[in-house]
Amino acid sequence: MIIVDLLSWALLLTGSIFCLIGALGVLRLPDYFSRIHAVGILDTMGVGAMLTGLMLQGGFTLVTVKLGLILVFIMITGPTATHALARAALHDGYTPPLDEDSSPSNI
């Protein structure tokens, strides 16, 4: 039982760190597309890890099933919403900044 508790708390802590890094990315990244990229990936991963940790804490109950359904919903809607926001921005005429100096050999 102690292994499950340790794994659960590790997932909760990892998920919290992912969410904090995603929030920091929204504040620090330079343009709109970079910001939604950070939020789309890190928050989905953070919430996924936290929900998995909560599922371990809940044991095999109806609560775990509900948390699993929320996890599936978040995993589908998070990236879909990010994609929709990026498409809407492109449709509105907002283009990501391109650096003319960079080429694949400079990366």
C-alpha positions as CSV (number, residue, x, y, z in Angstrom):
1,M,0.0,0.0,0.0
2,I,2.9,2.4,0.7
3,I,4.1,1.9,-2.9
4,V,0.8,3.0,-4.3
5,D,0.8,6.0,-2.0
6,L,4.3,7.0,-3.0
7,L,3.5,6.5,-6.7
8,S,0.3,8.5,-6.3
9,W,2.0,11.4,-4.6
10,A,4.8,11.3,-7.2
11,L,2.2,11.6,-10.0
12,L,0.4,14.4,-8.2
13,L,3.6,16.3,-7.7
14,T,4.8,15.7,-11.3
15,G,1.4,16.9,-12.6
16,S,1.5,20.0,-10.5
17,I,5.0,20.8,-11.8
18,F,3.8,20.3,-15.4
19,C,0.9,22.7,-14.9
20,L,3.2,25.3,-13.3
21,I,5.6,25.1,-16.2
22,G,2.7,25.5,-18.6
23,A,1.5,28.6,-16.7
24,L,5.0,30.0,-16.8
25,G,5.2,29.3,-20.5
26,V,2.0,31.4,-21.1
27,L,3.7,34.3,-19.3
28,R,7.2,34.0,-20.8
29,L,6.9,32.7,-24.4
30,P,7.1,35.4,-27.1
31,D,4.1,34.8,-29.4
32,Y,0.6,33.4,-29.5
33,F,1.4,30.1,-31.2
34,S,4.2,29.3,-28.7
35,R,1.9,30.0,-25.8
36,I,-0.9,27.8,-27.0
37,H,1.6,25.1,-27.7
38,A,2.9,25.2,-24.2
39,V,-0.5,25.1,-22.7
40,G,-1.8,22.4,-25.0
41,I,0.9,20.0,-24.2
42,L,2.0,20.7,-20.6
43,D,-1.5,21.2,-19.1
44,T,-2.8,18.1,-20.7
45,M,0.1,16.1,-19.4
46,G,-0.1,17.8,-16.0
47,V,-3.8,17.1,-15.6
48,G,-3.3,13.6,-16.9
49,A,-0.7,12.9,-14.3
50,M,-2.7,14.4,-11.5
51,L,-5.9,12.5,-12.4
52,T,-3.8,9.3,-12.6
53,G,-2.5,10.0,-9.1
54,L,-6.0,10.6,-7.8
55,M,-7.1,7.3,-9.4
56,L,-4.4,5.5,-7.5
57,Q,-5.6,7.2,-4.3
58,G,-9.2,6.2,-5.0
59,G,-8.6,2.5,-5.4
60,F,-11.0,0.5,-7.6
61,T,-14.3,2.4,-7.0
62,L,-16.8,4.3,-8.9
63,V,-14.7,7.4,-8.3
64,T,-11.9,5.9,-10.2
65,V,-14.2,5.2,-13.2
66,K,-15.4,8.8,-13.1
67,L,-11.8,10.1,-12.9
68,G,-10.9,7.9,-15.9
69,L,-13.7,9.3,-17.9
70,I,-12.6,12.8,-17.0
71,L,-9.1,11.9,-18.1
72,V,-10.3,10.6,-21.5
73,F,-12.4,13.8,-22.0
74,I,-9.4,16.0,-21.1
75,M,-7.0,14.1,-23.4
76,I,-9.4,14.6,-26.3
77,T,-10.6,18.1,-25.7
78,G,-7.3,19.7,-24.7
79,P,-5.4,19.2,-28.0
80,T,-8.6,19.7,-30.0
81,A,-9.2,23.1,-28.4
82,T,-5.5,24.1,-29.0
83,H,-5.8,23.1,-32.6
84,A,-9.0,25.0,-33.1
85,L,-7.4,28.1,-31.5
86,A,-4.4,27.9,-33.8
87,R,-6.6,27.4,-36.9
88,A,-8.8,30.3,-35.9
89,A,-5.7,32.5,-35.5
90,L,-4.4,31.5,-38.9
91,H,-7.8,32.1,-40.4
92,D,-7.9,35.6,-38.9
93,G,-4.6,36.4,-40.6
94,Y,-2.3,36.0,-37.7
95,T,0.9,34.2,-38.8
96,P,3.7,32.9,-36.6
97,P,6.9,34.9,-36.7
98,L,9.5,33.3,-38.9
99,D,13.2,33.8,-38.5
100,E,14.8,34.2,-41.9
101,D,18.3,33.6,-40.5
102,S,17.5,30.1,-39.4
103,S,17.9,27.1,-41.6
104,P,17.9,23.4,-40.8
105,S,21.6,23.3,-40.7
106,N,21.7,26.0,-37.9
107,I,19.4,24.0,-35.6
